[in-house]
Amino acid sequence: MRLNHIRDFVAVIQAGSLRAAARALNVSQPGISKSLRQLEAELGVQLLQRNGRGAVATSAGKAFLSRARVVQAELRKVIEDLEPFQGGSQGRVAFGIAPQLSMLMVPQALQQFRQRYPHARLRIVEGVATALLPAVRDETFDFAIAGRGSRSDAAIRFKPLLRLPLVVAARPEHPLRNATTLAELAEASWLMYYPLGTGGMLERAFATHGLAMPRAIVQCESYATALALIANSDTLGLITPRMFRTPLGPRLQQIQIRESIPAPLLGIYTRSDAPLTAAAAAMAQALTVIARRLARDR
């Protein structure tokens, strides 16, 4: 099996057809077709189903695709690790981070990272663990920083970083601003970062105190949008108290309820069987330093 076989197969899946894949790779369509025939012959299975609209993966192709992407990602890491020795760029880093941590950690961590890798390319995606972990598994992301889930995955390693305290936040003029219990807030509109039913922070908070979930839910995976909604509408949300110290702080108010909100455990997810590139390891270390500082200073 050759690396170009894997490259061509992944390209066809991503592009949706042999013609589009050939165009993306700047090779001939007959060359792509021959490469795929050789790959299927060597593996002894049909990987692609051709149809009038292009090509899709068979069941065997889907199984092969997850491994093929990992092979490609590992090859990319090898090339990027060697680039500094060749006088080239300083690699690239792609990572995901939970919405409630992005504003608190990324700016400072990036400043530290740039001191060592001023020319590295970065991709930062804000999202929840259910969306980020598949991208860590197939190495689309080098790592992710998110809340710990209830399910274990042998392919992914979790390293705890900090517990994030949470409080109920509203706009200063919110009609329920003087509420003292979570039950009094059950009929309000609430923000959620995680999909309903996945055990997110809001679900755990209400379940811990024996309350049914609110019916008026807004699922939002962008922390910036979430804060804007809290500050400019009657939507409530769980945020870390540190957000009151930001420029948006004066437009937010904590609702002082008697119940405590469970603090989620957040950490860094990496693949168990693949080391990070030097650049990705440096970015992960910078974020870890900031996380530990937040844990000390809360």
Secondary structure, 3 states (H helix, E strand, C coil): CCHHHHHHHHHHHHHCCHHHHHHHHCCCHHHHHHHHHHHHHHHCCCCEEEECCEEEECHHHHHHHHHHHHHHHHHHHHHHHHHHHHCCCCCEEEEEECHHHHHHHHHHHHHHHHHHCCCCEEEEEECCHHHHHHHHHCCCCCEEEEECCCCCCCCEEEEEEEECCCEEEECCCCCCCCCCCCHHHCCCEEEECCCCCCCCHHHHHHHHCCCCCCCCEEECCCHHHHHHHHHHCCEEEEECHHHHHCCCHHHCEECCCCCCCCCCEEEEEEECCCCCCHHHHHHHHHHHHHHHHHHHHC
